């Protein structure tokens, strides 16, 4: 059981017992009580705000209530020491026997010991990547792809039902530019000499295969016809091949989406965008009006005209938003509203959009839209991923020849490996810039987080291999119960306490939508494990394997096994494959 959940329950029981004894009034609500690690580890293992939360409704000063709670908790099994600090915090130090029982539970449950039911099977839609299908994935897409996929895995581990979704932007100006670029390559495939790619078209040679495919399928039939005839044919073929390329790029990171939703499908039939606008109009959320000019310098395309507007300010946005362009076509925002309404109608009351850093202005308007189309029943969380800067030995990496304008995701993965890329993309919070140095991410040192964590897992399995030579009858995972009471060293018990916080890390990371917390936890756990291993080098009595003391060796091997299963579980949550040997 999660330590913090366990003692939150015990604390609520203590409050009820004090109420039954007449010490506290009946009916005190304990839902807001929290149990967490104290800020200063020297204060104990757990701290609770119970007295601060319950003092006023109990009619007592928080410090006075804290003393009463401390007296009661001091009689609770597994509590070795209780103290009151500050305005009324109660600190608990738990018995060594309790932590050894925790270790036993961890060993019995293996990699699943931190799985949570906090999600209660609620449906969550995680939309991530959603790059325009106009070329290969670049390293800027990489971070959002890894973040979204790791978040989806984390939410599943925490008990949510997750859908991984990709929104295909296959309607709009950018795909017409793609089609014109592909048509140029088609002409090239038929023997026409193509000099410099005209400005405004996509220059990368990744469109050469599209041109060849079009030439093979259509011969010269698309040469001497108006653009209006060849454009839809070329566009469909180019989008299809680009999406195949994007799927392959994502597969190199072990990323698969269950749903690929086409923007073009919203235009029907039936026209879901028109339906959504009429739905909002029926609720009084659409009107014809004029917007004030934006602050600062006016953009060149600014038009002071009457427009069809969504009352976004009614739901917390800064301004109302236009839904129709001057030519009568829909704005991108109108399509996005219809798309998120479709998500809600598919049963997703919780939605997460993983976006690039340049989409900061998009957040309020989409949250307003989701509130409007769901009648306030759905919630949208937009997670912005900052840029990734590529370096090699401290020097900026030049652009890709193949892509023409950027470094591709595939090039990065092929050079350093999938697992390195995935883990490194999670070593910073998503909204903080990230520097990725090809040399640093492959060096074998403590300064390289992915190496340091993987090395902890590999080192644990090296210990198992060595133990099998000393105790050939022992199999791993351990097939016999170890006497965990033999684990008495403070560093060993501290490691057990650290492992025991993993379920809390999972739940907090899932609720905050922050998978980087798991990566940080794994690095800290690896550091503690490496530190304990190094102590054994200097103090032989602390080594994991002692040929003269089989029972103590088994107890320590059980501790090593719990480290290995925790690291393995955490890496798998992040989509990283744990290794048993470093090469």
C-alpha positions as CSV (number, residue, x, y, z in Angstrom):
1,X,0.0,0.0,0.0
2,X,1.1,3.6,-0.7
3,X,2.6,4.9,2.6
4,X,0.9,8.3,2.3
5,X,-2.5,6.8,1.5
6,X,-2.1,4.4,4.4
7,X,-1.4,7.2,6.9
8,X,-4.0,9.5,5.5
9,X,-6.5,6.8,6.2
10,X,-5.0,6.2,9.7
11,X,-5.2,9.9,10.5
12,X,-8.9,10.1,9.5
13,X,-9.5,7.1,11.8
14,X,-7.6,8.9,14.6
15,X,-9.8,12.0,14.2
16,X,-13.0,9.8,14.3
17,X,-11.7,8.1,17.5
18,X,-11.0,11.4,19.2
19,X,-14.5,12.5,18.2
20,X,-16.1,9.3,19.6
21,X,-14.1,10.0,22.8
22,X,-15.6,13.5,23.1
23,X,-12.2,15.1,22.6
24,X,-13.2,16.5,19.2
25,X,-16.7,17.4,17.9
26,X,-18.5,15.0,15.7
27,X,-18.7,15.3,11.9
28,X,-15.3,16.8,11.2
29,X,-14.6,16.6,7.5
30,X,-11.2,15.0,6.8
31,X,-11.1,15.2,3.0
32,X,-8.7,18.1,3.0
33,X,-6.1,16.4,5.3
34,X,-2.8,15.7,3.5
35,X,0.1,13.5,4.4
36,X,3.4,14.2,2.7
37,X,7.1,14.1,3.2
38,X,8.3,16.9,5.5
39,X,10.4,19.6,3.9
40,X,13.2,18.8,6.2
41,X,13.9,15.1,6.3
42,X,15.4,15.4,9.8
43,X,11.8,16.1,11.0
44,X,10.7,12.5,10.2
45,X,9.2,10.4,7.5
46,X,5.7,12.0,7.2
47,X,4.1,15.4,8.0
48,X,0.4,16.2,8.1
49,X,-1.6,19.5,8.0
50,X,-4.6,17.9,9.9
51,X,-4.5,20.3,12.8
52,X,-4.3,23.4,10.5
53,X,-7.3,22.1,8.5
54,X,-9.4,21.0,11.4
55,X,-8.5,23.6,14.0
56,X,-11.2,26.2,13.2
57,X,-14.1,23.7,12.7
58,X,-13.0,21.9,15.9
59,X,-12.9,25.1,17.8
60,X,-9.3,24.7,18.9
61,X,-6.1,26.4,18.1
62,X,-4.1,24.4,15.5
63,X,-1.2,23.9,17.9
64,X,-3.5,22.6,20.6
65,X,-5.2,20.2,18.2
66,X,-1.9,19.1,16.9
67,X,-0.8,18.1,20.4
68,X,-4.0,16.0,20.8
69,X,-3.5,14.3,17.5
70,X,0.2,13.7,18.3
71,X,-0.8,12.0,21.5
72,X,-3.2,9.7,19.7
73,X,-0.9,8.9,16.8
74,X,1.9,8.1,19.2
75,X,-0.1,5.1,20.2
76,X,-0.6,3.9,16.6
77,X,1.2,0.8,15.5
78,X,4.3,1.5,13.3
79,X,4.8,5.0,14.6
80,X,8.2,5.3,16.3
81,X,8.1,9.0,17.1
82,X,5.7,12.0,16.9
83,X,6.5,15.7,17.1
84,X,4.6,19.0,16.6
85,X,6.3,21.7,14.6
86,X,5.5,25.3,13.6
87,X,1.9,26.5,13.7
88,X,0.6,22.9,14.1
89,X,2.2,20.5,11.7
90,X,2.4,16.9,13.1
91,X,5.6,15.0,12.1
92,X,5.8,11.2,12.2
93,X,8.8,8.9,12.2
94,X,7.9,5.3,11.3
95,X,9.4,2.2,12.7
96,X,12.0,0.2,10.8
97,X,9.7,-2.8,10.9
98,X,7.1,-0.8,8.9
99,X,9.5,0.0,6.2
100,X,10.6,-3.6,6.0
101,X,7.0,-4.6,5.5
102,X,6.7,-2.1,2.7
103,X,9.7,-3.7,1.1
104,X,8.0,-7.1,1.3
105,X,4.9,-5.7,-0.4
106,X,7.1,-4.1,-3.1
107,X,8.8,-7.5,-3.8
108,X,5.5,-9.3,-3.9
109,X,4.0,-6.9,-6.4
110,X,7.1,-6.4,-8.6
111,X,6.9,-3.7,-11.3
112,X,3.2,-3.3,-10.6
113,X,3.5,-2.1,-7.0
114,X,3.1,1.6,-7.9
115,X,0.1,1.1,-10.2
116,X,-2.7,3.3,-9.1
117,X,-6.5,3.4,-9.4
118,X,-6.6,7.1,-8.9
119,X,-7.9,7.5,-12.5
120,X,-10.9,5.3,-11.7
121,X,-11.1,4.4,-15.4
122,X,-12.0,7.9,-16.5
123,X,-11.5,8.5,-20.2
124,X,-8.8,10.9,-21.2
125,X,-8.0,12.0,-24.8
126,X,-4.3,13.0,-25.2
127,X,-3.8,14.7,-28.6
128,X,-0.1,15.2,-29.4
129,X,2.2,15.7,-32.3
130,X,-0.5,16.7,-34.8
131,X,2.2,18.2,-37.1
132,X,1.1,19.4,-40.5
133,X,1.5,16.5,-43.0
134,X,3.9,18.6,-45.1
135,X,7.2,16.8,-44.4
136,X,9.2,14.5,-42.1
137,X,9.1,15.1,-38.3
138,X,11.8,17.4,-37.1
139,X,13.4,17.7,-33.7
140,X,11.0,20.3,-32.6
141,X,8.1,17.8,-33.0
142,X,10.2,15.3,-31.1
143,X,9.8,16.8,-27.7
144,X,6.0,17.1,-27.9
145,X,5.8,13.6,-29.3
146,X,7.8,12.1,-26.4
147,X,6.0,14.2,-23.8
148,X,2.6,13.3,-25.1
149,X,3.4,9.6,-25.3
150,X,5.0,9.5,-21.9
151,X,2.0,11.4,-20.4
152,X,-0.4,8.9,-22.0
153,X,1.6,6.0,-20.5
154,X,1.7,7.6,-17.1
155,X,-2.0,8.2,-17.1
156,X,-2.7,4.6,-18.0
157,X,-0.4,3.4,-15.2
158,X,-2.4,5.7,-12.8
159,X,-5.7,4.0,-13.8
160,X,-7.1,6.3,-16.6
161,X,-8.5,5.0,-19.9
162,X,-6.4,6.9,-22.4
163,X,-6.8,7.5,-26.1
164,X,-3.7,8.7,-28.1
165,X,-4.9,10.9,-30.9
166,X,-3.3,12.8,-33.8
167,X,-5.1,15.6,-35.5
168,X,-4.3,15.6,-39.2
169,X,-4.2,19.2,-40.6
170,X,-5.2,18.1,-44.1
171,X,-7.3,21.1,-44.9
172,X,-6.0,24.6,-45.6
173,X,-3.3,26.6,-47.3
174,X,-0.3,24.5,-46.2
175,X,-1.5,21.3,-47.9
176,X,-2.1,23.2,-51.1
177,X,1.5,24.4,-50.9
178,X,2.5,20.8,-50.3
179,X,0.6,19.7,-53.4
180,X,2.2,22.4,-55.6
181,X,5.6,21.4,-54.2
182,X,4.9,17.7,-55.0
183,X,3.7,18.6,-58.5
184,X,7.1,20.3,-59.1
185,X,8.8,17.0,-58.2
186,X,6.3,15.2,-60.4
187,X,7.5,17.3,-63.4
188,X,11.1,16.6,-62.3
189,X,10.4,12.9,-62.3
190,X,9.1,13.1,-65.9
191,X,12.5,14.6,-67.0
192,X,11.9,18.3,-66.6
193,X,14.9,20.2,-65.4
194,X,14.1,21.8,-62.1
195,X,16.5,24.5,-61.0
196,X,16.1,26.2,-57.6
197,X,12.9,25.5,-55.8
198,X,10.7,28.6,-56.0
199,X,10.3,30.6,-52.8
200,X,7.1,29.6,-50.9
201,X,7.3,25.9,-51.8
202,X,8.8,23.1,-49.7
203,X,12.5,22.6,-50.8
204,X,13.3,19.3,-49.1
205,X,14.1,16.3,-51.3
206,X,11.7,14.2,-49.2
207,X,9.1,15.0,-51.9
208,X,11.2,13.4,-54.6
209,X,9.6,10.0,-53.9
210,X,6.1,11.6,-54.1
211,X,6.9,13.0,-57.5
212,X,8.1,9.6,-58.7
213,X,5.0,7.9,-57.4
214,X,2.8,10.4,-59.2
215,X,4.7,9.9,-62.4
216,X,4.4,6.2,-62.1
217,X,0.6,6.3,-61.4
218,X,-0.5,9.1,-63.8
219,X,2.2,9.3,-66.5
220,X,2.0,12.8,-68.2
221,X,-1.7,13.2,-67.6
222,X,-1.3,15.8,-64.9
223,X,1.0,18.1,-66.9
224,X,-1.3,19.9,-69.3
225,X,-4.5,20.3,-67.2
226,X,-5.5,23.2,-65.0
227,X,-4.4,23.3,-61.4
228,X,-7.9,23.0,-60.3
229,X,-8.0,19.5,-61.8
230,X,-4.6,18.1,-60.7
231,X,-4.4,19.8,-57.3
232,X,-6.9,17.5,-55.4
233,X,-5.2,14.4,-56.9
234,X,-1.7,15.5,-56.0
235,X,-2.7,16.7,-52.6
236,X,-4.3,13.4,-51.6
237,X,-1.3,11.4,-52.8
238,X,1.2,13.8,-51.1
239,X,-0.8,13.8,-47.8
240,X,-1.0,10.0,-47.8
241,X,2.7,9.6,-48.4
242,X,3.6,12.3,-45.8
243,X,1.5,10.6,-43.2
244,X,3.1,7.3,-43.9
245,X,6.5,9.0,-43.4
246,X,5.3,10.6,-40.2
247,X,4.0,7.3,-38.9
248,X,7.4,5.7,-39.6
249,X,9.2,8.6,-37.9
250,X,7.0,8.2,-34.8
251,X,7.5,4.4,-34.9
252,X,11.3,5.1,-34.6
253,X,10.4,6.5,-31.1
254,X,8.0,3.6,-30.4
255,X,5.0,6.0,-30.7
256,X,1.7,4.8,-32.1
257,X,-1.6,6.7,-32.1
258,X,-4.9,4.9,-31.9
259,X,-6.8,7.7,-33.7
260,X,-5.8,9.8,-36.7
261,X,-8.5,12.4,-37.0
262,X,-8.8,14.3,-40.3
263,X,-9.5,18.0,-40.2
264,X,-11.0,17.8,-43.7
265,X,-13.6,15.3,-42.5
266,X,-15.1,18.1,-40.4
267,X,-16.3,19.8,-43.5
268,X,-18.4,16.8,-44.3
269,X,-20.7,15.8,-45.4
270,X,-22.2,16.5,-42.9
271,X,-20.5,19.9,-42.2
272,X,-19.6,19.5,-38.6
273,X,-18.2,23.0,-38.4
274,X,-21.5,24.5,-39.5
275,X,-23.4,22.3,-37.1
276,X,-21.2,23.5,-34.2
277,X,-21.6,27.1,-35.1
278,X,-25.4,26.6,-35.2
279,X,-25.3,24.8,-31.9
280,X,-23.4,27.7,-30.3
281,X,-25.8,30.2,-32.0
282,X,-28.8,28.4,-30.4
283,X,-27.2,29.0,-27.0
284,X,-26.7,32.7,-27.7
285,X,-23.0,32.3,-28.0
286,X,-22.6,33.6,-31.6
287,X,-23.3,37.1,-32.8
288,X,-22.4,39.4,-35.7
289,X,-20.2,42.3,-34.6
290,X,-16.9,44.2,-34.9
291,X,-13.7,43.5,-33.0
292,X,-11.5,46.3,-31.6
293,X,-8.1,46.5,-33.4
294,X,-5.3,44.6,-31.7
295,X,-3.1,46.6,-29.4
296,X,0.2,47.8,-30.9
297,X,1.0,47.9,-34.6
298,X,-1.9,46.7,-36.8
299,X,-1.2,43.6,-39.0
300,X,-1.3,44.1,-42.7
301,X,-4.3,41.8,-43.1
302,X,-6.4,43.6,-40.4
303,X,-10.0,44.2,-41.5
304,X,-12.4,46.4,-39.7
305,X,-15.6,44.6,-40.7
306,X,-18.6,42.9,-39.2
307,X,-17.8,39.3,-38.4
308,X,-19.4,36.1,-37.1
309,X,-18.0,36.0,-33.5
310,X,-17.9,33.5,-30.7
311,X,-18.5,34.9,-27.2
312,X,-15.2,33.6,-25.9
313,X,-14.9,36.3,-23.2
314,X,-18.0,34.8,-21.6
315,X,-15.7,31.8,-20.8
316,X,-12.6,33.6,-19.7
317,X,-10.9,34.5,-23.0
318,X,-9.5,38.0,-23.5
319,X,-11.5,38.8,-26.7
320,X,-14.3,37.3,-28.7
321,X,-13.1,35.3,-31.6
322,X,-14.0,35.3,-35.4
323,X,-15.3,32.1,-36.9
324,X,-15.6,33.1,-40.6
325,X,-13.1,34.8,-42.9
326,X,-14.0,37.6,-45.3
327,X,-14.3,35.1,-48.2
328,X,-16.9,33.1,-46.3
329,X,-14.6,30.2,-45.4
330,X,-14.1,29.0,-41.8
331,X,-11.3,30.2,-39.6
332,X,-8.9,27.6,-38.1
333,X,-10.5,28.3,-34.7
334,X,-13.9,27.3,-36.0
335,X,-12.5,24.0,-37.2
336,X,-10.8,23.5,-33.8
337,X,-14.1,24.1,-31.9
338,X,-15.9,21.5,-34.0
339,X,-13.0,19.1,-33.5
340,X,-13.1,19.4,-29.7
341,X,-16.9,19.1,-29.7
342,X,-16.4,15.9,-31.6
343,X,-14.0,14.7,-28.8
344,X,-16.6,15.5,-26.2
345,X,-19.3,13.7,-28.1
346,X,-17.0,10.6,-28.2
347,X,-17.1,10.6,-24.4
348,X,-14.0,12.5,-23.5
349,X,-14.7,14.9,-20.6
350,X,-11.0,15.2,-20.0
351,X,-8.8,16.4,-22.9
352,X,-5.1,17.2,-23.1
353,X,-3.6,19.0,-26.1
354,X,0.2,18.9,-26.4
355,X,1.2,22.0,-28.3
356,X,4.3,23.9,-29.4
357,X,5.7,26.9,-27.6
358,X,4.3,29.2,-30.2
359,X,0.7,28.2,-29.3
360,X,0.5,30.1,-26.0
361,X,-2.2,32.5,-27.4
362,X,-4.3,29.4,-28.3
363,X,-4.9,28.2,-24.8
364,X,-7.5,30.5,-23.4
365,X,-9.6,30.5,-26.6
366,X,-9.7,26.7,-26.8
367,X,-10.5,26.3,-23.1
368,X,-13.3,28.7,-23.6
369,X,-14.5,26.7,-26.6
370,X,-14.5,23.4,-24.8
371,X,-16.4,24.9,-21.9
372,X,-19.0,26.3,-24.4
373,X,-19.5,23.1,-26.5
374,X,-19.6,20.8,-23.4
375,X,-21.9,23.0,-21.2
376,X,-19.0,23.2,-18.7
377,X,-18.8,19.4,-18.4
378,X,-15.4,19.0,-20.1
379,X,-12.0,20.2,-19.2
380,X,-9.1,21.0,-21.5
381,X,-5.5,21.1,-20.4
382,X,-3.0,22.6,-22.9
383,X,0.6,21.6,-22.3
384,X,3.1,23.8,-24.2
385,X,6.5,22.2,-25.1
386,X,9.4,24.6,-25.4
387,X,12.0,24.4,-28.1
388,X,14.9,21.9,-28.3
389,X,18.3,23.3,-29.1
390,X,20.7,20.8,-30.7
391,X,24.4,20.9,-30.0
392,X,27.4,18.7,-30.7
393,X,30.3,19.3,-28.3
394,X,28.8,22.7,-27.3
395,X,28.4,23.8,-31.0
396,X,25.0,24.3,-32.6
397,X,24.1,21.5,-35.1
398,X,23.6,22.6,-38.7
399,X,20.4,21.9,-40.7
400,X,19.7,18.6,-42.4
401,X,20.5,18.3,-46.1
402,X,17.6,15.9,-46.6
403,X,15.0,18.2,-45.0
404,X,16.3,21.4,-46.3
405,X,15.4,23.6,-43.3
406,X,15.7,21.5,-40.2
407,X,17.2,18.5,-38.4
408,X,14.8,15.5,-38.7
409,X,13.6,13.5,-35.8
410,X,14.8,10.3,-37.6
411,X,18.3,11.6,-37.8
412,X,18.5,12.2,-34.1
413,X,17.1,8.8,-33.2
414,X,19.4,7.0,-35.6
415,X,22.4,8.6,-34.2
416,X,21.9,8.2,-30.4
417,X,19.0,5.7,-30.1
418,X,15.3,5.8,-29.2
419,X,15.7,5.4,-25.5
420,X,18.3,8.1,-25.1
421,X,16.0,10.5,-27.0
422,X,12.9,9.6,-25.1
423,X,14.5,10.0,-21.6
424,X,16.5,13.1,-22.4
425,X,13.3,14.9,-23.7
426,X,11.9,14.3,-20.2
427,X,14.8,15.7,-18.2
428,X,13.2,19.2,-18.1
429,X,9.7,20.3,-17.4
430,X,7.8,20.6,-20.7
431,X,7.6,24.5,-20.6
432,X,11.4,24.9,-20.0
433,X,13.8,25.1,-22.9
434,X,15.9,22.0,-23.4
435,X,19.5,21.7,-24.8
436,X,20.3,18.4,-26.4
437,X,24.0,17.8,-27.0
438,X,24.8,14.7,-29.1
439,X,28.1,14.1,-27.3
440,X,26.8,14.6,-23.7
441,X,23.8,12.3,-24.1
442,X,26.0,9.4,-25.1
443,X,28.8,9.9,-22.5
444,X,29.0,7.4,-19.6
445,X,28.9,9.7,-16.6
446,X,26.7,10.9,-13.8
447,X,26.1,14.1,-15.7
448,X,24.2,12.0,-18.4
449,X,20.8,11.2,-16.8
450,X,19.8,8.4,-19.1
451,X,23.1,6.6,-18.7
452,X,23.0,7.0,-14.9
453,X,19.5,5.6,-14.6
454,X,20.0,2.8,-17.1
455,X,23.3,1.9,-15.3
456,X,21.4,1.5,-12.1
457,X,19.2,-1.1,-13.7
458,X,22.1,-2.8,-15.4
459,X,24.2,-2.7,-12.2
460,X,21.4,-4.5,-10.3
461,X,21.3,-7.3,-12.9
462,X,25.1,-7.5,-12.7
463,X,24.7,-8.1,-8.9
464,X,22.2,-10.9,-9.7
465,X,24.6,-12.5,-12.1
466,X,27.4,-12.4,-9.5
467,X,25.1,-13.7,-6.8
468,X,24.2,-16.7,-9.0
469,X,27.8,-17.7,-9.1
470,X,28.2,-17.5,-5.3
471,X,24.7,-19.0,-4.6
472,X,23.9,-21.1,-7.6
473,X,20.7,-22.4,-6.0
474,X,19.2,-19.0,-5.9
475,X,17.1,-17.8,-8.9
476,X,16.0,-14.3,-9.7
477,X,13.5,-12.8,-9.2
478,X,14.1,-14.3,-5.8
479,X,12.3,-17.6,-5.4
480,X,12.6,-17.8,-1.6
481,X,11.6,-15.3,1.1
482,X,14.5,-13.3,2.5
483,X,14.8,-12.3,6.2
484,X,14.3,-8.6,5.7
485,X,14.8,-7.9,9.4
486,X,18.5,-8.3,8.7
487,X,18.4,-5.0,6.8
488,X,19.6,-2.6,9.6
489,X,22.0,-0.2,8.0
490,X,20.6,3.4,7.9
491,X,21.4,3.7,4.1
492,X,19.5,0.5,3.4
493,X,16.5,1.7,5.3
494,X,16.7,5.1,3.6
495,X,16.7,3.4,0.2
496,X,13.5,1.4,1.2
497,X,11.8,4.7,2.2
498,X,12.8,6.2,-1.1
499,X,11.4,3.3,-3.1
500,X,8.2,3.5,-1.1
501,X,7.5,7.0,-2.4
502,X,7.3,5.8,-6.0
503,X,3.5,5.3,-5.9
504,X,3.0,8.9,-4.7
505,X,5.3,10.2,-7.4
506,X,3.2,8.3,-10.0
507,X,-0.1,9.8,-8.7
508,X,1.2,13.3,-8.4
509,X,2.9,13.3,-11.8
510,X,-0.3,11.9,-13.4
511,X,-2.6,14.5,-11.7
512,X,-0.2,17.3,-12.6
513,X,0.3,16.0,-16.2
514,X,4.1,16.1,-15.6
515,X,5.9,13.0,-16.7
516,X,9.3,14.6,-16.0
517,X,8.6,14.0,-12.3
518,X,9.1,10.3,-12.9
519,X,12.4,10.9,-14.7
520,X,13.6,13.1,-11.9
521,X,12.6,10.4,-9.3
522,X,14.5,7.7,-11.2
523,X,17.6,9.8,-11.3
524,X,17.5,10.4,-7.6
525,X,16.8,6.7,-6.9
526,X,19.7,5.7,-9.2
527,X,22.0,8.1,-7.3
528,X,21.0,6.5,-3.9
529,X,21.6,3.0,-5.3
530,X,24.9,3.9,-6.8
531,X,25.9,5.5,-3.5
532,X,25.0,2.4,-1.5
533,X,27.0,0.2,-4.0
534,X,30.0,2.5,-3.6
535,X,29.9,2.2,0.2
536,X,30.2,-1.5,-0.2
537,X,33.4,-1.0,-2.1
538,X,34.9,0.8,0.8
539,X,33.2,-1.2,3.6
540,X,33.2,-4.9,2.8
541,X,30.6,-5.6,5.5
542,X,28.0,-3.5,3.5
543,X,28.5,-5.4,0.2
544,X,25.4,-6.9,-1.4
545,X,27.0,-10.4,-1.6
546,X,28.7,-12.0,1.4
547,X,29.7,-15.6,0.7
548,X,30.0,-16.2,4.4
549,X,26.5,-14.9,5.2
550,X,23.8,-16.3,2.9
551,X,20.8,-14.9,4.9
552,X,22.1,-11.3,4.9
553,X,23.1,-11.6,1.2
554,X,19.5,-12.7,0.3
555,X,18.1,-9.7,2.3
556,X,20.3,-7.3,0.4
557,X,19.6,-9.0,-2.9
558,X,15.9,-8.5,-2.2
559,X,16.6,-4.8,-1.7
560,X,18.5,-4.7,-5.0
561,X,15.6,-6.5,-6.7
562,X,13.2,-3.8,-5.5
563,X,15.5,-1.1,-6.9
564,X,15.6,-2.9,-10.3
565,X,11.8,-3.4,-10.5
566,X,11.2,0.2,-9.6
567,X,13.6,1.6,-12.1
568,X,12.2,-0.8,-14.7
569,X,8.6,0.2,-14.0
570,X,9.5,3.9,-14.1
571,X,11.4,3.6,-17.4
572,X,8.5,1.6,-19.0
573,X,6.0,4.3,-17.9
574,X,8.2,6.7,-19.9
575,X,8.4,4.4,-22.8
576,X,12.1,3.6,-22.3
577,X,13.3,0.0,-22.4
578,X,15.4,-0.9,-19.3
579,X,18.7,-2.6,-20.1
580,X,20.4,-5.4,-18.2
581,X,23.9,-4.7,-19.5
582,X,25.6,-1.6,-20.6
583,X,27.4,-1.8,-23.9
